[in-house]
Amino acid sequence: SCKVFYAKDPLKIVRAQGQYMFDEKGDKYLDCINNVAHVGHSHPYVIKAATKQMELLNTNSRFLHDNLVQYAQRLTATLPEKLSVCYFVNSGSEANDLALRLARQYRGHQDVITLE
């Protein structure tokens, strides 16, 4: 059920920088798919922060760590008071699944309406 993009003329993407991806021939493509709108590919600040964290601990958020709490506090401090809880997930699919489970728990209903 997973569709391959550009099935008739597949792309072999070998690197990315900012909002662009590059194929094996060096051709440049604007990336409108890969959730890079916020900071882009290979952003030096993100690379530095990720490297620093991976040097300390490279795991997901199922374990307690002060950095998770500190980040949640910094994040919620920028939001309206009613938005005071953070759920850290690793993908849009995981976020959608969590949102659905929370809505079902809150409302007590199992029905869902979706649009294609």
ABEGO torsion letter per residue (X at the ends): XBBBBGAABBBBBABBBEABBBBAAGBBBBBAAAGAAAAEBGBAAAAAAAAAAAAABBBBAABBBAAAAAAAAAAAAABBAABABBBBBABAAAAAAAAAAAAAAAAGBABBBBBX
